[in-house]
Amino acid sequence: MIALIDYGAGNIQSVIKALEYIGCDDICVTSDKSVLASADAAILPGVGSFGHAMECLNNSGLTDAVKEFIAADKPFLGICLGLQMLFEESEESPGVQGLGVLKGKISLIPCDYGMDLKIPHIGWNSLDIKKPDGIFKDIPNDAYVYFVHSYYLKADDENIVTATTEYGVHIHASVEKENVFACQFHPEKSSDVGLHILKNFVEL
């Protein structure tokens, strides 16, 4: 069973549709800690602001449950804001603690490079894939995926970075550490490439 973590700030329906499209028929949308604990894999989607999302996660009582699920060494995928929440904090919401599972800095995308860049960054960008296995198995380098974000990750440990992209700044677009996978882009909105990434995750 794949658990989609419902804490009131996630892009649940799009992820459900994408998983159903690739043939997943054992999907559970849950805010129940015991149901999450019993799942074989879990996905943490996220839209909106870092502070609001963490408040929702904390108020739902799922913060510790997410950490316990990850500690149980089962596959876990964070999507967009779900990636950012795995880290300690974000410039978007000073003083708000993230899950702290991974270490790195979440910063506002700078727009003072003399380039015609719009913030938020909305659209398709190509990936420079650093680790062509895991969720990127059989995904060609320079594949295009869909982004919607104003803040970006710079991980402390470059070794966990599995893909990068450029948007006025060097963005760590995907990370992997042991059983934890996360991507700044939206695989559920990234056409065939995104569906293949989700299929790779499901098959881990």
Secondary structure, DSSP 8 states (H G I E B T S, - for coil): -EEEE-SSSS-HHHHHHHHHHTT---EEEE--HHHHHH-SEEEE---S-HHHHHHHHHHTT-HHHHHHHHHTT--EEEETHHHHHTSS-BTTSTT-----SS-EEEEE----SSS---SSEEEEEE-EES--SGGGTT--TT-EEEEEESEEEEES-GGGEEEEEESSSEEEEEEEETTEEEESS-GGGSHHHHHHHHHHHHT-
